[in-house]
Amino acid sequence: MSSLLRFIDRLTERGVRQVAHRHGRRSLLTRLGVLIAGSTLLGWWACTVTADHLGMLDPGNIVWDEVVAFWLVLWLLMPTG
């Protein structure tokens, strides 16, 4: 149970602030940037394979680009506080 509570605490804003304070804000921003970049590449590949299997060039039900764009905006706004 305590590990679950620690996990939930890590997901909260206080948990993010503690990680940023402990590792430095730049380190947290760098890690999130790498995560977003990796997710973009993996999602690009997965969406391409899915679109090929559906036989469409740009299916409307694949919205990975919108998800990554939202993450990118949040990542860019994160240093403002």
LUMMAR-179063 format. One line per field, with one value per residue: residue number from 0; residue in three letters; x, y, z of N, C-alpha, C, O in turn. Coordinates in Angstrom, 2 decimals, m for minus. Example, Ala and Ser with C-alpha at 12.3 -4.5 7.8 and 13.67 -1.06 7.14 Angstrom:
2
resi = (0, 1) .
resn = (ALA, SER) .
n_xx = (13.19, 12.85) .
n_yy = (m5.69, m2.25) .
n_zz = (7.80, 7.08) .
ca_xx = (12.30, 13.67) .
ca_yy = (m4.50, m1.06) .
ca_zz = (7.80, 7.14) .
c_xx = (13.20, 12.90) .
c_yy = (m3.30, 0.03) .
c_zz = (7.80, 7.87) .
o_xx = (14.24, 13.41) .
o_yy = (m3.32, 1.14) .
o_zz = (8.46, 8.04) .
// end
This chain:
81
resi = (0, 1, 2, 3, 4, 5, 6, 7, 8, 9, 10, 11, 12, 13, 14, 15, 16, 17, 18, 19, 20, 21, 22, 23, 24, 25, 26, 27, 28, 29, 30, 31, 32, 33, 34, 35, 36, 37, 38, 39, 40, 41, 42, 43, 44, 45, 46, 47, 48, 49, 50, 51, 52, 53, 54, 55, 56, 57, 58, 59, 60, 61, 62, 63, 64, 65, 66, 67, 68, 69, 70, 71, 72, 73, 74, 75, 76, 77, 78, 79, 80) .
resn = (MET, SER, SER, LEU, LEU, ARG, PHE, ILE, ASP, ARG, LEU, THR, GLU, ARG, GLY, VAL, ARG, GLN, VAL, ALA, HIS, ARG, HIS, GLY, ARG, ARG, SER, LEU, LEU, THR, ARG, LEU, GLY, VAL, LEU, ILE, ALA, GLY, SER, THR, LEU, LEU, GLY, TRP, TRP, ALA, CYS, THR, VAL, THR, ALA, ASP, HIS, LEU, GLY, MET, LEU, ASP, PRO, GLY, ASN, ILE, VAL, TRP, ASP, GLU, VAL, VAL, ALA, PHE, TRP, LEU, VAL, LEU, TRP, LEU, LEU, MET, PRO, THR, GLY) .
n_xx = (0.81, 1.96, 3.77, 2.06, 0.89, 3.14, 3.64, 1.34, 1.74, 3.96, 2.82, 1.42, 1.30, 2.94, 4.72, 6.04, 7.25, 9.02, 10.74, 11.78, 13.09, 14.96, 16.50, 17.07, 15.73, 16.30, 17.17, 14.82, 13.23, 14.76, 14.60, 11.84, 11.63, 13.13, 11.54, 9.19, 10.21, 11.01, 8.51, 7.24, 8.63, 8.17, 5.38, 4.94, 5.94, 4.17, 1.69, 2.06, 2.31, m0.23, m1.89, m1.11, m2.08, m4.78, m5.15, m5.21, m4.19, m4.16, m5.76, m8.63, m9.09, m6.70, m4.95, m2.51, m0.67, m1.96, m2.00, 0.74, 1.39, m0.03, 1.35, 3.82, 3.28, 2.62, 5.09, 6.73, 5.61, 6.10, 8.50, 7.61, 6.30) .
n_yy = (m1.19, 1.24, 1.68, 2.18, 4.56, 6.21, 6.19, 7.48, 9.95, 10.78, 11.38, 13.63, 17.23, 18.16, 16.06, 16.27, 18.75, 18.16, 16.33, 17.99, 19.83, 18.21, 17.03, 19.13, 21.66, 21.87, 19.32, 17.81, 18.97, 18.26, 15.46, 15.09, 16.22, 14.42, 12.17, 13.04, 13.37, 10.72, 9.47, 10.72, 9.71, 6.91, 6.87, 7.95, 5.90, 3.81, 4.86, 5.08, 2.39, 1.49, 3.07, 2.08, m0.55, m0.01, 0.98, 3.65, 7.06, 9.23, 8.59, 9.68, 8.76, 8.40, 10.06, 10.75, 12.80, 15.08, 14.52, 14.44, 17.06, 18.47, 17.62, 18.74, 21.51, 21.80, 21.08, 23.11, 25.29, 24.69, 25.78, 28.32, 28.22) .
n_zz = (0.00, 0.74, m1.32, m3.44, m2.58, m2.62, m5.36, m6.32, m5.11, m6.51, m8.90, m8.43, m8.24, m6.19, m5.95, m8.42, m8.11, m6.02, m7.26, m9.24, m7.64, m6.34, m8.42, m10.02, m12.04, m14.77, m15.40, m15.10, m17.10, m19.32, m19.24, m19.63, m22.16, m23.69, m23.35, m24.68, m27.27, m27.88, m27.69, m29.80, m32.04, m31.76, m31.83, m34.38, m36.01, m35.22, m36.00, m38.76, m39.52, m38.74, m40.38, m42.87, m42.65, m42.52, m44.99, m45.72, m46.26, m44.37, m41.80, m39.99, m37.44, m36.17, m33.87, m32.83, m33.33, m32.34, m29.60, m28.93, m29.63, m27.68, m25.36, m25.98, m25.93, m23.20, m22.11, m23.08, m21.76, m19.14, m17.83, m17.11, m14.77) .
ca_xx = (0.00, 2.80, 4.35, 0.99, 0.77, 4.31, 3.43, 0.33, 2.38, 4.84, 2.01, 0.83, 2.14, 3.96, 5.73, 6.82, 8.09, 10.11, 11.69, 12.46, 14.01, 16.02, 17.34, 17.25, 14.64, 16.76, 17.20, 13.45, 12.82, 15.48, 14.02, 10.53, 11.87, 13.55, 10.34, 8.31, 10.85, 10.89, 7.10, 6.93, 9.17, 7.46, 4.02, 5.01, 6.07, 2.94, 0.62, 2.34, 1.94, m1.68, m2.48, m0.87, m3.01, m6.13, m5.18, m5.51, m3.01, m4.25, m7.05, m9.05, m9.13, m5.35, m4.79, m1.28, m0.03, m2.59, m1.55, 2.13, 1.38, m0.47, 2.49, 4.85, 2.87, 2.79, 6.54, 7.27, 5.09, 6.51, 9.44, 6.99, 5.85) .
ca_yy = (0.00, 2.43, 1.92, 2.78, 5.95, 6.92, 6.35, 8.53, 11.20, 11.18, 11.90, 14.91, 18.40, 18.21, 15.09, 16.83, 19.81, 17.54, 15.78, 19.13, 20.41, 17.25, 16.79, 20.36, 21.88, 21.59, 17.87, 17.35, 19.41, 17.45, 14.11, 15.15, 16.47, 13.15, 11.32, 13.52, 13.06, 9.28, 9.17, 11.18, 8.75, 5.64, 7.10, 8.13, 4.56, 3.05, 5.43, 4.72, 0.97, 1.39, 3.65, 1.11, m1.68, 0.48, 1.31, 5.07, 7.91, 9.98, 8.29, 10.64, 8.17, 8.40, 11.42, 10.81, 14.11, 16.02, 14.18, 14.89, 18.53, 18.92, 17.40, 19.70, 22.82, 21.77, 21.04, 24.44, 26.21, 24.28, 26.68, 29.56, 28.06) .
ca_zz = (0.00, 0.80, m2.65, m4.23, m2.15, m3.14, m6.79, m6.50, m4.73, m7.61, m10.00, m8.05, m8.47, m5.14, m6.32, m9.53, m7.55, m5.26, m8.24, m9.86, m6.65, m6.04, m9.58, m10.78, m13.00, m16.13, m15.57, m15.30, m18.44, m20.30, m19.24, m20.27, m23.58, m24.29, m23.37, m25.75, m28.56, m28.08, m27.94, m31.15, m33.01, m31.63, m32.31, m35.83, m36.58, m34.98, m36.83, m40.15, m39.69, m38.64, m41.59, m43.95, m42.49, m42.83, m46.41, m45.87, m46.08, m43.13, m41.19, m38.98, m36.11, m35.59, m33.35, m32.05, m33.50, m31.41, m28.24, m28.79, m29.67, m26.36, m24.46, m26.33, m25.40, m21.75, m21.83, m23.34, m20.75, m17.81, m17.14, m16.66, m13.40) .
c_xx = (0.86, 3.45, 3.31, 0.84, 1.95, 4.17, 2.43, 0.93, 3.31, 4.07, 1.39, 1.81, 3.25, 5.08, 6.63, 7.75, 9.26, 11.16, 12.47, 13.45, 15.20, 17.00, 17.65, 16.20, 15.07, 16.78, 15.81, 12.96, 13.49, 14.88, 12.65, 10.66, 12.28, 12.36, 9.39, 8.90, 10.75, 9.46, 6.68, 7.40, 8.44, 6.03, 3.95, 5.07, 4.75, 1.79, 0.81, 1.95, 0.43, m2.37, m2.28, m1.84, m4.45, m6.28, m5.54, m4.24, m3.02, m5.61, m7.38, m9.08, m7.75, m5.05, m3.50, m0.58, m0.64, m2.16, m0.15, 2.20, 0.94, 0.65, 3.57, 4.52, 3.04, 4.26, 7.16, 6.80, 5.56, 7.50, 8.80, 6.37, 4.62) .
c_yy = (1.26, 2.72, 2.55, 4.26, 6.78, 7.17, 7.47, 9.89, 11.70, 11.78, 13.25, 16.03, 18.49, 17.23, 15.59, 17.92, 19.23, 16.97, 16.91, 19.76, 19.49, 17.10, 18.04, 20.47, 21.54, 20.08, 17.32, 17.74, 18.58, 16.05, 14.09, 15.40, 15.20, 12.19, 11.74, 13.18, 11.56, 8.86, 9.59, 10.17, 7.42, 5.77, 7.27, 6.78, 3.79, 3.56, 5.10, 3.28, 0.80, 1.93, 2.72, m0.05, m1.27, 0.83, 2.77, 5.88, 8.64, 9.75, 9.28, 10.09, 8.02, 9.84, 11.58, 12.17, 15.16, 15.77, 14.70, 16.42, 19.09, 18.76, 18.44, 21.10, 22.86, 21.78, 22.41, 25.47, 25.88, 25.23, 27.97, 29.43, 27.30) .
c_zz = (0.00, m0.56, m3.57, m3.86, m2.64, m4.64, m7.07, m6.15, m5.83, m8.76, m9.68, m8.31, m7.43, m5.45, m7.44, m9.01, m6.77, m6.20, m8.88, m8.90, m6.40, m7.21, m10.39, m11.86, m14.42, m16.39, m15.84, m16.69, m19.52, m20.38, m19.92, m21.77, m24.32, m24.38, m24.50, m27.11, m28.87, m28.39, m29.34, m32.19, m32.97, m32.16, m33.81, m36.51, m36.44, m35.84, m38.30, m40.42, m39.67, m39.89, m42.79, m43.87, m42.78, m44.31, m46.68, m45.64, m44.75, m42.47, m40.07, m37.57, m35.47, m35.18, m32.55, m32.18, m32.58, m29.97, m28.00, m28.82, m28.32, m25.34, m24.71, m25.81, m23.89, m21.36, m22.04, m22.30, m19.34, m17.13, m16.63, m15.29, m13.28) .
o_xx = (0.52, 3.65, 3.66, 0.67, 1.78, 4.54, 2.65, 0.65, 3.43, 4.60, 0.89, 2.99, 4.38, 6.26, 7.84, 8.90, 10.37, 12.36, 13.69, 14.54, 16.33, 18.21, 18.42, 15.84, 14.29, 16.45, 15.63, 12.33, 12.86, 14.68, 12.35, 9.90, 11.82, 12.21, 8.86, 8.18, 10.44, 9.23, 5.88, 6.65, 8.11, 5.54, 3.01, 4.36, 4.27, 0.99, m0.16, 1.32, m0.13, m3.31, m3.17, m2.37, m5.25, m7.39, m6.10, m3.33, m2.00, m6.50, m6.50, m9.10, m7.65, m4.92, m3.41, 0.03, 0.06, m1.97, 0.12, 3.00, 1.49, 0.89, 4.17, 5.40, 3.56, 4.63, 8.03, 7.53, 5.43, 7.36, 9.39, 5.95, 4.13) .
o_yy = (2.24, 3.88, 3.38, 5.10, 7.93, 8.24, 8.30, 10.88, 12.90, 12.60, 13.94, 15.81, 18.85, 17.54, 15.37, 18.01, 19.75, 17.13, 16.81, 20.17, 19.97, 17.04, 17.99, 19.49, 20.98, 19.64, 16.45, 16.94, 18.24, 15.53, 13.18, 14.85, 14.95, 11.47, 10.88, 12.74, 11.18, 8.00, 8.93, 9.82, 6.85, 4.88, 6.80, 6.53, 3.20, 2.76, 4.87, 2.99, 0.06, 1.32, 2.58, m0.50, m2.09, 0.95, 3.10, 5.45, 8.67, 10.59, 9.66, 10.85, 7.57, 10.72, 12.45, 12.63, 16.04, 16.72, 15.34, 17.00, 20.10, 19.66, 18.97, 21.79, 23.84, 22.43, 22.83, 26.42, 26.72, 25.47, 28.64, 30.42, 27.09) .
o_zz = (m0.66, m0.90, m4.41, m4.74, m3.03, m5.13, m7.95, m6.83, m6.05, m9.52, m10.57, m8.56, m7.76, m5.23, m7.41, m9.44, m6.84, m5.95, m9.06, m9.31, m6.27, m6.99, m11.34, m12.50, m15.19, m17.49, m16.70, m17.38, m20.52, m21.48, m20.69, m22.56, m25.43, m25.37, m25.20, m28.01, m30.00, m29.24, m29.99, m33.10, m34.01, m32.85, m34.45, m37.48, m37.40, m36.35, m39.02, m41.44, m40.48, m40.40, m43.62, m44.89, m43.23, m44.81, m47.72, m44.94, m44.06, m42.57, m39.30, m36.60, m34.33, m36.02, m31.68, m31.22, m32.09, m29.21, m26.98, m28.09, m27.87, m24.53, m23.77, m25.29, m23.35, m20.38, m21.27, m22.01, m18.45, m15.93, m15.78, m14.70, m12.17) .
// end
